[in-house]
Amino acid sequence: LKTGLLLVTLLVSHMLLTKEGVTSMPICPNGSVNCQLTLEELFDRAVKLATYIHFLSSEIFNEFEERYAQGRGFIAKAVNSCHTASLTTPEDKEQAQQIHHEDLLNLILGVLRSWNDPLVHLASEVQRIKEAPETILWKAVEIEEQNKRLLEGMEKIVGRVQSGEVENEIYTPWDGLPSLQLADEDSRLFAFYNLLHCLRRDSHKIDNYLKVLKCRLIHDNNC
Amino acid sequence: MKQRFISSAQIILQLALTTVGLTGQTYPGKPKIIRCRSLEKETFSCWWKPGSDGGLPNNYTLFYSKDSEEKIYECPDYLTSGPNSCYFDKNHTNPWTTYIITVMARNEIGSNSSDPQHVDITSIVQPDAPVNLSLETNTSANMSYLWAKWSPPPLADASSNLLVYHYELRLKPEEKEEWETVSVGMQTHYEVTSLQAGVKYVVQVRCILDLGEWSEWSSERSIQIPKERLPPEKPTIIKCRSPEKETFTCWWKPASDGGLLTNHTLLYSKEGEEKVYECPDYKTAGPNSCYFDKKHTSFWTIYNITVRATNEMGSNVSDPHYVDVTYIVQPDPPVNITLELKKSIKRKPYLVLTWSPPPLADVRSGWLTLEYELRLKPEEGEEWETIFVGQQTQCKMFSLNPGKRYIVQIHCKPDHHGLWSEWSPEMYIEIPTDFRVKDMVVWIIVGVLSSLICLIMSWIMIMKGYRMMAFILPPVPGPKIKGIDTHLLETGKSEELLSALGCHGFPPTSDCEELLIEYLEVEDSEDQQLMPSHDTPSKNTKIIHKETDSDSGRGSCDSPSLLPVKSREPRGLPSTLQTQDVRAKEKKGGKGSWETQCSASEQKMLPCNSESIKSCTWLAAQLPGNQAAMFAYHSTVEAFRITLNTTNVNPSPVLVGNEENRQSLYPIAETVYDDVEKISEMEYSKTDQTTVQVRQNQQNDKSPFLNPKLMDYVEVHKVRQDEEPTLLLKHKENSGKTKKSTIPGTSKEYTKVSTVVDHHILVLLPDQRTQNTPVSQEPVAETSQNPQDSQAEKSTGYSTTAPSDSRGDTSGSDYMDPSSFMPSFK
């Protein structure tokens, strides 16, 4: 029942977001040719999407942990094993405030790109987990899709904000696919656990960075 | 020899005693030597207990002799060892001698001696208890032990220091009874091991010389043995919390410290770093905590935190605590909460709550986003109502109960993760009642006023009602119909009535009754529809009565001028009103009408003339002014009768319908002059059949004519010979009124409806002769069935029939309600 409610909630929010996407067609005030969304609108949508993705990531992680990770001490093993760890991202408020917004945007892009691949595999491999509940399967797919959407939106924002030339695409490759396919169940489950844990962390980072950027760029640090 | 001496002394004493006994005073009682004791083998003392003093001061003397010689000595020192004692110093003490000791008490009368005591020094040696017992505990190698020291008993004679004592020590836990005794030897200290940690022990010592007895136990000394000394137990990390997502603090709970001073050290390592750091700040957040300032706080990083407790005995480390600061943010409660009561346009109060994020939280930068939840309840309420308000910092509350005091609290939480803050302090707000009360007062006043107005209005109506009503709605005289004998009805013999009305014989009575019942039913429905005043006949009656009296009373049903008086129902159809009138008449002055009926019925069976005249006369008498009209009416009836008798033709459904529902006449009817007679004959000769058909129609309510709602009727106003005949259609409106009145009396009256053609043409006959009886037949039948109600109905039916003319002015008549024919066909 609980998951059912959750599902409904997700569906509704998804619909809302989808709707958001539909209405995101540029609304040209005077029929001007070059009308486009304001940066504020872009950020609003990006933040919403990032929030949504993080919401999904948290839920899927919690569900997985509750179902498969109880008493296995995965958390202790999960230390320092996120594939995006090599991207040096701000770790506290000061760092987040000091980093140049273009750099931060590029970092966000980098993190998002780094997740493209693993999310695709997650969505497919998660189906093989024994008795994986529908909610987990569904969310894995949803996160993958929404991550792409967010990446598009972020590229748009970066294109708008970036003054100089666009940096080379930074991202960190993921080589965790074999671990998701391990024969040993415990190891495999840990691989999933770790991936979901990292996903939750990175999606929260992105959400948090976007909020900081929005307040900085749109509201002049006075949200 | 010595014994001899003693016995002789005794004899003397006894003699003396005898003497004393005579005087009341006596020689002393026999003293008793209690004990002799040597503390150190070199001296000794003896103590005695005096006997009775014989009432006189006594002197005590101790004598001793040695077993080796005959000589008797007296005590060398009575003082040193206290009263009643004798101290033998070194010089008088010989360990190798047995002393024989006697104590003699003497007073004026005589003397008495104790039993002799043999004293061997070696057997009476008992030292004093050791003194200066002191205890100490000590701990070494995780073992507690007890260190006891004491001094040998002090001696009066310092020269005897060479004495050797043996000691014994006993101890027990304070709360226990049994002692544990330890032989110490000649030392004056002892170490006790294998003690219970944390227990208080009691210790005593005593001593003994190489001969003799043990001394008393020394006075008690007690000491607390300290608890065990252990390494500390494992501390527990209780929680870590970041109040503003910038710093965080961890708290731990120390476990047992092992009875020793214990230090706690917090160690942590961060994800991705091998290095282990120690807590940067133990003080800021209080005891047993570690504060990580901004520099030491990273997010999206797992901290592996442990706490190590250390004392002399060792150390112990807590379980590791894994913390990602991102997930442990718990802000402080919101501040600056204000409650403000505002009024909406509708004057309903609503509550506006505003608040600020906790001062520590920097929500402006976007680093931390807070969400709020508030709860409130009436002060006396049990359950909180909780409202999640998202990121807003204000909230409006509607629909609060006035007159109640509410408690409001707010707390906040970071988005996504973290914990709800504590609830803010309780805020109180009282929702005033006056808003609602004002409204209430207004409404009450309005209500009272309006009801007052209603009362006044109705009072006025009652006072002036009749006049007003008469003014507004001219009275409708109730129709008075001749031909029914009300006496007969009242006397209640239905059979007579029936027979009188001609129901007997033809058709069989039963049929007749049935028919009548059915008829009655129909009429009933009509009644309900048309006579809303049914339930309150009396009122109408009054009114009507008046009117009828003043007016012709025979009033035709339809004449608009007769239009009622007024019924409660504004839409009251003319017919309705008429009906009411009739009824009223019946009830009040009913006699007349019944009479009329009666006569009419009679006329049906018999040659009608005489009867009709009678009834006419009666009517005439009653209402002199209308005679002519009455006659006209009668003649009409007669005409019917004649026709009835003559032929039998199939009844026209139209007619039937007309009887019951006048609407069928609705369509305009054209008057046909020429063939009136013929047609009328043809039409009216159908009687029997018609009756049957009527009945049937009534039985199945499906008949189109039976729809009471469609009640309209035709009024034929004066039809002049020389003019084109006109039939005025009377609807419910009174439109015809004016026309009628304008037409002069010269016109000829067509009181007889000869027939209806094509369902919408009324053929009227200008005939005046005969009276038609049938009218009464039906009503009578009804009466037999249902005397009370049927009266009304009957008369209704009747009135519709009879009404012909009734107007005071001769011009009246003119209209023949087709329904009047119906009875005639029976």
Interface residues (C-beta under 8 A of the other chain):
Chain A: T51 H54 F55 S58 I75 A76 A78 V79 N80 A85 T89 E91 D92 K93 E94 A96 Q97 R201 D202 H204 K205 D207 N208 K211 V212 L213 K214 C215 R216 H219 N221 N222 C223
Chain B: K245 E246 E271 G272 K294 T297 S298 F299 W300 T301 I302 N304 P320 Y322 D324 T326 D362 V363 R364 S365 G366 W367 T369 D415 H416 H417
